[in-house]
Amino acid sequence: MESIRSVGGCQGRNSPRGGAPPRCAPPRPSRKSRYHDRRALLSPVVGDVRVEVDAGVAVVVIDRPEVRNAIGFATVDELHAALDDVLESGAAVVVVRGGGDRAFVSGGDLKELSAIRTHTDAVAMASRVRGLLDRVASFPLPVIAALNGHALGGGAEVAVAADIRIAADDVKIGFNQVSLGIMPAWGGAERLAQVVGRGRALLAIATGNVYDAKAAHDLGLVDLVVPRATFDDEWQALAGRMAATAPGTSRAVKAVVAAAAPSIHPELEADATDVFARLWMGDAHWAAVEAMEHHRRPG
């Protein structure tokens, strides 16, 4: 395994004529040549995101278990880079999962979100993460969300950006943003309506209900529920079967199925993010945040 993101090259390229020759790192092999091994580590071990490709399956891991795999601004950039790597790897299927077993994704990074105190910044945050999830939803390869842990709030929005959701039987998933006086910010409301229908989406979001895996499956929010003990084997087998088809088949099937889905009207994004930002700046939101923080304080 080796990283393709380490920066190599020469130092002292601008040395005056006759000066010491540049000190150069060994030539880097092309990205394509790095995929000859059965398994190749594409992203750096350091950071929040890593990508592994094995037998046509690219596994993207949001690896921040200490904060339940919350998405920070740096995570957004790393996920974009990871998707770039996946496209160049020759993979046929993508799996997104969280690090550890407690959470798939817990939503946004609370430390970063707490600093957002203006309407403009709230719009910018929502648009930035929504842009990432729009890319996931429109990715040319099938994307599987492997729900290794709970997916609440923004985590549920990440899950519905995928094409297929497979969950361990002990996880919970819910769009519970209303408990904080806000709404899904990253396109999750529109995508949920696509997945489960308008009425069920409104019911789920307006009540903030948190579903166990079976109830989420009954709702149509989760496609497959498997025992925790065999979870990793199950999602790996599913992805492997999809990747084992003839070259280009999975990409073609994704394109046809995506074309048949109703549009989520991307032109409405500005209105949706503006509504979210107004709720974010509202007194009810900050009162709910204060109450939550007070509840978490020891003593």
DRENVO-286255 format. One line per field, with one value per residue (C-alpha): residue number from 0; residue in one letter; y, z, x. Coordinates in Angstrom, 2 decimals. Layout:
N
num	NUM	...
residu	a	...
c2	Y	...
c3	Z	...
c1	X	...
This chain:
299
num	0	1	2	3	4	5	6	7	8	9	10	11	12	13	14	15	16	17	18	19	20	21	22	23	24	25	26	27	28	29	30	31	32	33	34	35	36	37	38	39	40	41	42	43	44	45	46	47	48	49	50	51	52	53	54	55	56	57	58	59	60	61	62	63	64	65	66	67	68	69	70	71	72	73	74	75	76	77	78	79	80	81	82	83	84	85	86	87	88	89	90	91	92	93	94	95	96	97	98	99	100	101	102	103	104	105	106	107	108	109	110	111	112	113	114	115	116	117	118	119	120	121	122	123	124	125	126	127	128	129	130	131	132	133	134	135	136	137	138	139	140	141	142	143	144	145	146	147	148	149	150	151	152	153	154	155	156	157	158	159	160	161	162	163	164	165	166	167	168	169	170	171	172	173	174	175	176	177	178	179	180	181	182	183	184	185	186	187	188	189	190	191	192	193	194	195	196	197	198	199	200	201	202	203	204	205	206	207	208	209	210	211	212	213	214	215	216	217	218	219	220	221	222	223	224	225	226	227	228	229	230	231	232	233	234	235	236	237	238	239	240	241	242	243	244	245	246	247	248	249	250	251	252	253	254	255	256	257	258	259	260	261	262	263	264	265	266	267	268	269	270	271	272	273	274	275	276	277	278	279	280	281	282	283	284	285	286	287	288	289	290	291	292	293	294	295	296	297	298
residu	m	e	s	i	r	s	v	g	g	c	q	g	r	n	s	p	r	g	g	a	p	p	r	c	a	p	p	r	p	s	r	k	s	r	y	h	d	r	r	a	l	l	s	p	v	v	g	d	v	r	v	e	v	d	a	g	v	a	v	v	v	i	d	r	p	e	v	r	n	a	i	g	f	a	t	v	d	e	l	h	a	a	l	d	d	v	l	e	s	g	a	a	v	v	v	v	r	g	g	g	d	r	a	f	v	s	g	g	d	l	k	e	l	s	a	i	r	t	h	t	d	a	v	a	m	a	s	r	v	r	g	l	l	d	r	v	a	s	f	p	l	p	v	i	a	a	l	n	g	h	a	l	g	g	g	a	e	v	a	v	a	a	d	i	r	i	a	a	d	d	v	k	i	g	f	n	q	v	s	l	g	i	m	p	a	w	g	g	a	e	r	l	a	q	v	v	g	r	g	r	a	l	l	a	i	a	t	g	n	v	y	d	a	k	a	a	h	d	l	g	l	v	d	l	v	v	p	r	a	t	f	d	d	e	w	q	a	l	a	g	r	m	a	a	t	a	p	g	t	s	r	a	v	k	a	v	v	a	a	a	a	p	s	i	h	p	e	l	e	a	d	a	t	d	v	f	a	r	l	w	m	g	d	a	h	w	a	a	v	e	a	m	e	h	h	r	r	p	g
c2	0.00	3.49	6.98	8.86	12.17	12.60	15.54	14.78	16.67	18.83	21.48	24.43	24.59	28.29	27.88	30.27	28.88	27.00	26.57	23.32	20.97	20.54	17.86	15.66	12.99	9.72	9.85	9.08	6.29	7.29	6.92	4.26	2.06	2.06	0.10	-3.05	-4.47	-6.27	-3.62	-0.05	2.64	5.79	8.46	9.27	7.58	10.99	13.13	12.32	10.25	7.20	5.20	1.59	-0.16	-3.93	-5.98	-3.09	-1.88	1.52	1.90	5.50	5.69	8.84	8.03	10.38	8.00	10.36	12.75	10.01	10.71	14.25	16.14	19.19	21.62	19.80	16.54	18.00	18.82	15.39	13.67	15.60	14.49	10.91	10.92	12.20	9.29	6.79	7.96	7.43	4.06	2.06	0.97	-0.10	0.44	2.84	2.07	4.87	4.01	5.53	4.62	2.41	0.95	3.72	6.01	6.13	9.94	12.09	15.23	18.40	19.08	20.78	22.89	24.34	24.72	26.61	29.37	30.00	33.08	34.93	34.23	34.47	31.90	29.54	29.70	29.13	26.08	24.53	25.15	23.75	20.42	20.18	20.53	17.50	15.40	16.51	15.10	11.83	11.55	12.16	10.13	8.01	4.81	3.11	4.34	2.13	3.63	0.94	2.07	0.66	2.88	5.47	8.03	10.99	14.51	15.29	11.64	10.65	13.23	11.57	8.19	9.24	10.75	7.18	4.88	1.93	1.76	-1.40	-1.25	-3.34	-4.40	-2.37	1.06	4.00	6.58	9.77	13.31	14.79	18.35	19.76	19.00	21.85	24.17	23.69	21.55	19.37	21.69	19.49	18.48	15.63	16.70	16.60	13.36	11.69	12.57	10.81	7.72	7.23	9.56	13.04	12.15	9.80	12.27	15.07	12.79	11.74	15.24	17.19	14.79	14.24	10.56	8.29	4.84	1.57	-0.45	-2.55	0.47	2.30	-0.70	-0.77	2.94	2.34	4.43	1.44	-1.19	-4.06	-4.89	-7.53	-8.91	-6.91	-10.04	-10.45	-6.78	-6.37	-9.66	-8.69	-5.27	-6.56	-9.42	-7.03	-4.62	-7.49	-8.93	-5.54	-4.98	-8.45	-7.60	-6.88	-3.67	-0.61	-2.44	-0.92	2.57	2.03	0.68	3.63	6.07	4.46	4.21	7.77	9.06	7.45	9.16	12.42	15.61	17.22	20.65	21.95	25.45	25.48	25.10	28.83	28.97	25.85	27.09	30.51	28.94	26.81	29.84	31.79	28.88	28.61	32.24	31.97	32.16	28.68	27.11	28.73	28.03	24.35	24.35	25.94	23.40	20.53	21.85	22.38	18.80	17.52	19.45	17.34	18.03
c3	0.00	-0.70	-0.81	-4.04	-2.25	-0.90	-2.63	-4.41	-6.80	-6.73	-4.33	-5.51	-8.99	-9.15	-8.21	-10.10	-13.04	-11.75	-8.29	-6.52	-8.56	-7.48	-4.88	-6.41	-4.97	-6.92	-9.90	-8.93	-10.79	-12.60	-10.76	-13.21	-12.43	-8.75	-9.36	-10.51	-6.98	-5.84	-3.16	-3.35	-0.67	-2.56	0.08	2.91	6.25	7.91	7.73	7.98	4.86	3.37	0.24	-0.53	-3.83	-3.96	-6.90	-8.39	-5.12	-3.77	-0.05	1.20	4.98	6.92	9.76	12.69	15.34	18.15	16.94	15.57	12.05	11.97	8.75	9.11	6.38	5.84	5.56	2.69	0.78	1.48	0.29	-2.97	-3.40	-2.55	-5.26	-7.74	-6.82	-7.17	-10.71	-11.66	-9.94	-12.36	-9.60	-10.58	-7.28	-4.35	-0.69	1.89	5.57	8.87	11.02	14.03	14.90	16.82	13.96	10.19	10.19	13.05	10.94	10.94	13.23	16.26	17.02	13.53	13.39	16.69	15.09	12.34	13.59	10.45	7.74	5.10	6.83	7.32	3.61	2.72	4.97	3.66	0.03	0.52	1.99	-0.29	-3.25	-2.03	-1.53	-4.91	-6.37	-4.46	-5.66	-9.29	-9.18	-12.33	-10.33	-7.99	-4.42	-1.44	2.04	4.51	7.75	10.27	13.00	13.63	10.92	12.47	11.17	8.64	8.73	7.35	4.59	3.65	3.61	1.23	-1.18	-1.89	-4.30	-1.92	1.88	3.76	7.56	10.53	12.43	15.54	13.92	13.98	11.30	11.38	10.14	13.62	12.81	13.96	17.54	17.10	15.40	11.94	8.82	6.64	5.09	2.60	0.16	2.35	2.38	-1.39	-1.67	1.05	-0.88	-3.89	-1.84	0.26	-1.31	-0.43	2.40	4.21	3.81	5.32	8.16	8.91	8.80	10.44	13.41	13.67	14.20	14.70	13.19	14.10	11.20	10.72	10.77	8.35	6.03	6.28	5.42	2.37	3.77	4.09	1.36	3.23	6.94	8.01	11.37	13.07	13.32	9.54	8.52	7.02	5.14	3.77	2.37	0.97	-0.77	-2.17	-3.52	-4.87	-6.81	-8.35	-9.26	-10.80	-13.80	-17.20	-17.41	-17.69	-16.77	-13.32	-14.68	-17.48	-15.10	-12.76	-15.64	-16.80	-13.31	-12.45	-15.64	-14.62	-11.21	-10.81	-10.71	-7.32	-8.98	-8.27	-9.18	-5.82	-3.86	-3.19	-1.67	0.42	1.82	2.54	4.50	6.42	7.22	8.56	10.82	11.87	12.95	14.75	18.52	18.67	17.19	19.57	22.55	21.55	21.14	24.56	26.14	24.50	25.64	29.17	29.22	28.22	30.89	33.86	37.20
c1	0.00	1.19	-0.18	-0.68	-1.13	2.37	4.01	7.26	9.49	12.62	13.78	15.84	14.35	15.18	18.85	21.13	23.12	26.12	24.66	23.97	21.83	18.22	17.56	14.90	12.72	12.68	10.32	6.75	5.01	1.85	-1.44	-2.52	0.49	-0.43	-3.60	-1.83	-1.77	-4.89	-5.40	-4.14	-4.37	-5.26	-5.67	-3.26	-3.62	-3.44	-6.57	-10.25	-10.82	-9.17	-9.92	-9.09	-9.72	-9.96	-11.24	-13.18	-14.71	-13.65	-14.29	-14.39	-14.06	-14.92	-12.58	-13.27	-14.63	-13.64	-16.38	-18.64	-17.43	-18.76	-18.11	-15.90	-14.94	-11.64	-13.58	-15.61	-12.44	-10.96	-14.13	-14.01	-10.39	-11.37	-14.04	-11.47	-9.21	-12.04	-12.74	-9.10	-8.79	-10.91	-13.30	-16.81	-18.63	-18.21	-18.94	-19.10	-18.89	-17.84	-14.88	-15.58	-18.97	-20.75	-21.71	-21.98	-21.90	-23.19	-23.69	-21.64	-18.70	-20.24	-17.16	-17.21	-20.98	-21.08	-18.99	-21.56	-23.40	-24.47	-27.01	-24.29	-22.08	-25.03	-25.85	-22.19	-21.94	-25.14	-24.16	-20.67	-21.76	-24.78	-22.44	-20.50	-23.62	-25.01	-21.81	-22.25	-25.85	-24.87	-21.65	-21.28	-20.69	-23.18	-22.69	-23.53	-23.89	-22.82	-24.46	-22.03	-23.50	-26.19	-26.99	-28.77	-29.39	-26.71	-25.65	-29.04	-28.55	-25.27	-27.00	-29.79	-27.26	-26.14	-27.95	-28.26	-28.30	-27.35	-27.56	-26.53	-29.63	-28.78	-28.39	-30.77	-31.40	-33.42	-33.80	-34.06	-32.95	-36.30	-35.25	-32.76	-35.22	-33.74	-34.29	-32.05	-29.48	-27.67	-30.41	-31.61	-35.26	-35.52	-33.58	-35.66	-38.82	-37.29	-36.50	-39.65	-42.23	-43.41	-45.79	-43.43	-40.57	-42.63	-43.70	-40.13	-38.65	-41.48	-41.64	-37.90	-38.59	-35.58	-36.11	-34.50	-33.15	-36.29	-38.59	-36.29	-36.48	-40.27	-40.32	-38.14	-35.32	-32.96	-32.74	-31.08	-30.81	-28.31	-27.12	-24.40	-22.25	-22.13	-22.44	-18.97	-19.22	-22.64	-21.77	-18.49	-20.32	-22.94	-20.34	-18.28	-21.22	-21.94	-18.29	-17.92	-20.09	-18.59	-16.52	-18.71	-21.92	-22.39	-21.75	-24.30	-26.94	-26.43	-26.90	-30.15	-31.65	-30.62	-32.23	-35.52	-35.57	-37.52	-35.49	-34.85	-34.96	-31.44	-32.63	-34.44	-31.20	-30.88	-34.35	-33.75	-30.45	-31.94	-34.80	-32.30	-30.13	-33.11	-33.99	-30.34	-30.30	-33.64	-34.01	-35.55	-32.44	-30.00	-32.24	-32.27	-28.48	-28.02	-30.36	-28.48	-25.11	-26.43	-27.72	-24.28	-22.39	-21.29	-22.86
